[in-house]
Amino acid sequence: MGKTYDGIHRISFLIDGKGKIEKVFDDFKTTNHHDIVLSYLQQ
């Protein structure tokens, strides 16, 4: 059998003013990443 690959994993971190990780974004596609981040920021 051949090798099995999981694919590319993309993760983005939102860092607050104190340098702490505020939010981890790990379930997105490059086409909708900006919409997910902007939606979070508008909450």
C-alpha positions as CSV (number, residue, x, y, z in Angstrom):
1,M,0.0,0.0,0.0
2,G,1.0,3.6,-0.5
3,K,1.5,6.3,2.0
4,T,-1.6,8.1,3.5
5,Y,-1.5,11.8,3.9
6,D,-3.8,14.1,5.9
7,G,-3.2,17.1,3.7
8,I,-2.3,20.7,4.6
9,H,-3.2,22.0,8.0
10,R,-3.6,25.8,8.3
11,I,-3.8,27.5,11.7
12,S,-4.1,31.2,12.4
13,F,-3.7,32.8,15.8
14,L,-5.3,36.1,17.0
15,I,-2.9,37.8,19.5
16,D,-4.2,40.3,21.9
17,G,-2.5,43.6,23.0
18,K,-0.7,41.8,25.8
19,G,0.9,39.2,23.5
20,K,-1.4,36.4,24.6
21,I,-3.2,34.1,22.2
22,E,-6.9,35.2,22.2
23,K,-8.3,32.9,19.5
24,V,-7.1,29.9,17.4
25,F,-8.6,29.5,14.0
26,D,-8.1,26.0,12.7
27,D,-11.2,25.1,10.7
28,F,-11.2,27.2,7.5
29,K,-10.3,27.3,3.9
30,T,-8.1,30.0,2.4
31,T,-11.2,31.3,0.5
32,N,-13.2,32.0,3.6
33,H,-10.5,32.7,6.2
34,H,-11.0,36.5,6.2
35,D,-14.7,36.1,6.7
36,I,-14.2,33.9,9.7
37,V,-11.7,36.3,11.3
38,L,-13.8,39.4,10.6
39,S,-16.9,37.7,11.9
40,Y,-15.1,36.9,15.2
41,L,-13.8,40.5,15.5
42,Q,-17.3,41.9,15.1
43,Q,-18.7,39.9,18.0
